[in-house]
């Protein structure tokens, strides 16, 4: 659970940094983090996927991850008034930041969860 909170803050912070510093958007950090919390809801599918048989679980987890990235992109589009390309870029940068941190050992490891599937 603690790792989930860290992930929420890292993705929110990375989205804010990418959007404000790289893509010239404007929004308060608190607002970004609050909206990213709601964007995490599709990741419940990844948790559910752990309970399903292998071929089905991989598909369910993939749907959850794609939906999550789409939700982060929608949040960026709404918060920063970006077009679709800039919002998807910001979302991918934010999620990639978290995945890189997971690879070096910070937070719950998504690759370990996906290996179980």
Secondary structure, 3 states (H helix, E strand, C coil): CHHHHHHHHHHHHHHHHHHHHHCCCCCCHHHHHHHHHHHHHHHHHHHHHCCCCHHHHHHHHHHHHHHHHHHHHHHHHHHHCCCHHHHHHHHHHHHHHHHHHHHCCCCCCHHHHHHHC
